[in-house]
Amino acid sequence: MSLLPIQKGADNPILRRKGAKVPEVTKAIKKLVKDMFATVKAEDGAGLAAPQVGQSLQLCLALVEGKMTVLINPEIVWKSKETKTEEEGCLSLPCLQVAVTRPMTITVKYLNEKGMPEERKLSDFSARTVQHEVDHLNGILLLDYLMPSLSPTGMKPAQ
């Protein structure tokens, strides 16, 4: 396992691009996941998306119910109407805290690290963390919640 450098900056092109779907879980993907685990642990983060370590892929790690969880090709298929606003930080935008309003409960479909499909209903911190990481996979950063009209991706954060 090795630590990967964190991509930083609101204008970093890899952070602003939608990641490609992962067609299959290969040895290279498994190694990337292990390196991402080591990196997020070293950074004391609640999650990490592949674009944050220079890989434009639909792959992320998120703290779900107290366990760092691998989500490959995640898709949020349902969001509650109930929302909550909380401060969020980001490893790619250090020293920035943004109040973000997100649905309190979501259902997410994804492949696990073995390539097996899973679907989970998540609430509160787990739901928030997954939504933050899925934003990264779609080129959306915390700054876009402050000024959505200035988003270089043209994508507006989903609320």
Backbone torsions as a table, in degrees:
resi	resn	phi	psi	omega
1	MET	NA	142.4	175.7
2	SER	-135.8	153.0	177.2
3	LEU	-79.2	138.0	-179.1
4	LEU	-104.5	143.8	176.8
5	PRO	-69.7	137.8	178.8
6	ILE	-83.8	127.1	174.9
7	GLN	-72.5	134.3	-177.0
8	LYS	-129.6	156.8	172.9
9	GLY	106.2	135.9	-178.5
10	ALA	-66.1	-22.7	-178.5
11	ASP	-104.1	12.9	178.7
12	ASN	-70.2	119.9	-173.8
13	PRO	-58.1	-37.3	-177.7
14	ILE	-69.3	-28.6	178.6
15	LEU	-77.0	-14.9	-176.8
16	ARG	-103.7	4.6	-177.3
17	ARG	-105.6	144.0	173.7
18	LYS	-73.1	130.0	-178.8
19	GLY	-71.5	152.3	178.0
20	ALA	-79.3	147.4	175.2
21	LYS	-61.4	146.9	175.2
22	VAL	-88.9	113.0	-174.9
23	PRO	-70.1	-33.4	177.7
24	GLU	-159.4	157.9	179.9
25	VAL	-87.0	101.3	-178.3
26	THR	-99.1	176.9	174.8
27	LYS	-59.6	-38.3	179.8
28	ALA	-64.1	-40.6	177.8
29	ILE	-65.8	-43.2	179.1
30	LYS	-61.9	-38.7	177.3
31	LYS	-67.0	-42.7	177.4
32	LEU	-58.6	-43.8	179.2
33	VAL	-60.2	-45.8	179.3
34	LYS	-61.2	-43.5	179.3
35	ASP	-65.6	-37.3	177.6
36	MET	-66.7	-38.9	175.7
37	PHE	-58.2	-48.7	-179.3
38	ALA	-61.8	-39.9	-177.9
39	THR	-68.2	-47.2	-178.0
40	VAL	-66.8	-34.7	177.5
41	LYS	-65.9	-44.8	180.0
42	ALA	-63.9	-32.0	-179.2
43	GLU	-88.5	-4.8	-178.3
44	ASP	56.4	43.6	-178.6
45	GLY	-94.3	164.0	177.1
46	ALA	-94.5	-5.9	179.4
47	GLY	-177.2	167.5	179.9
48	LEU	-158.8	131.8	179.0
49	ALA	-106.4	148.3	-178.6
50	ALA	-52.7	-41.0	177.7
51	PRO	-59.5	-27.2	179.7
52	GLN	-69.1	-16.1	176.4
53	VAL	-116.4	24.0	171.7
54	GLY	86.6	10.5	-179.3
55	GLN	-115.2	113.8	-177.3
56	SER	-82.7	72.4	-177.3
57	LEU	-131.4	155.9	176.4
58	GLN	-84.1	73.9	-177.2
59	LEU	-147.8	131.6	177.1
60	CYS	-150.7	165.2	171.4
61	LEU	-115.9	141.6	177.8
62	ALA	-146.4	143.0	176.2
63	LEU	-74.6	108.6	-177.4
64	VAL	-119.5	116.7	-179.9
65	GLU	50.1	43.9	175.0
66	GLY	82.6	0.5	-178.4
67	LYS	-124.9	131.6	176.7
68	MET	-67.9	121.9	-170.6
69	THR	-119.9	137.8	177.3
70	VAL	-87.2	129.7	175.9
71	LEU	-126.4	114.8	179.7
72	ILE	-107.4	131.1	-177.1
73	ASN	51.6	47.5	-177.3
74	PRO	-68.0	145.5	177.4
75	GLU	-139.0	121.9	176.8
76	ILE	-82.0	115.1	-173.0
77	VAL	-101.8	-9.8	177.6
78	TRP	-156.3	141.7	177.4
79	LYS	-133.7	138.4	177.6
80	SER	-71.8	156.6	174.7
81	LYS	-76.3	-24.6	177.9
82	GLU	-71.9	129.2	-180.0
83	THR	-122.8	165.9	176.4
84	LYS	-146.8	142.1	177.8
85	THR	-104.0	127.1	178.0
86	GLU	-143.1	156.3	176.5
87	GLU	-73.0	137.3	175.4
88	GLU	-128.1	148.5	172.6
89	GLY	-117.9	174.0	-177.5
90	CYS	-151.3	135.7	178.7
91	LEU	-63.7	-26.0	-179.4
92	SER	-85.6	-13.3	177.5
93	LEU	-129.6	67.6	-175.1
94	PRO	-60.0	150.3	178.0
95	CYS	71.5	10.0	179.0
96	LEU	-114.0	130.6	173.7
97	GLN	-122.9	131.4	-178.1
98	VAL	-129.8	134.2	173.5
99	ALA	-76.9	117.9	-176.4
100	VAL	-121.9	130.7	175.9
101	THR	-93.7	123.0	-179.4
102	ARG	-135.7	156.0	172.0
103	PRO	-57.9	142.6	-178.1
104	MET	-77.3	-26.4	-178.5
105	THR	-134.4	139.9	178.1
106	ILE	-138.2	163.3	166.2
107	THR	-119.2	129.3	-178.6
108	VAL	-124.0	136.0	173.0
109	LYS	-106.8	141.2	-178.9
110	TYR	-165.3	171.6	170.3
111	LEU	-100.3	141.0	175.5
112	ASN	-83.7	-176.1	-175.7
113	GLU	-66.2	-12.8	176.4
114	LYS	-96.0	0.2	-179.8
115	GLY	84.5	11.0	-179.3
116	MET	-91.8	137.4	-180.0
117	PRO	-70.4	141.7	176.2
118	GLU	-138.3	155.6	173.9
119	GLU	-139.9	129.4	-178.6
120	ARG	-136.4	143.4	171.6
121	LYS	-96.5	125.6	-176.2
122	LEU	-124.4	148.0	178.9
123	SER	-131.2	162.5	171.5
124	ASP	54.7	-128.0	-173.5
125	PHE	-61.2	-40.5	179.4
126	SER	-60.9	-44.7	179.2
127	ALA	-64.3	-43.0	179.8
128	ARG	-61.3	-45.6	-178.0
129	THR	-63.1	-44.8	179.1
130	VAL	-63.4	-42.5	179.3
131	GLN	-61.8	-40.4	178.6
132	HIS	-61.5	-45.7	-178.0
133	GLU	-70.0	-38.0	176.8
134	VAL	-63.9	-36.4	173.3
135	ASP	-54.1	-46.5	179.3
136	HIS	-57.2	-39.0	-178.0
137	LEU	-68.4	-17.0	179.0
138	ASN	-108.4	12.8	176.8
139	GLY	77.3	18.5	-179.1
140	ILE	-102.6	131.7	179.0
141	LEU	-116.5	164.8	179.5
142	LEU	-53.5	-36.6	-179.5
143	LEU	-57.8	-28.7	-178.8
144	ASP	-67.2	-21.4	176.4
145	TYR	-78.1	-23.4	175.9
146	LEU	-78.8	-44.6	-175.8
147	MET	-138.4	73.5	-175.6
148	PRO	-57.9	-30.4	-177.7
149	SER	-70.7	-16.2	-179.4
150	LEU	-96.5	1.8	-178.3
151	SER	-60.4	122.0	180.0
152	PRO	-67.6	-17.7	179.5
153	THR	-80.1	-17.3	-175.5
154	GLY	78.1	-4.2	179.0
155	MET	-89.8	138.0	176.1
156	LYS	-99.0	140.4	178.6
157	PRO	-59.7	139.1	177.6
158	ALA	-78.7	134.8	179.4
159	GLN	-123.3	NA	NA
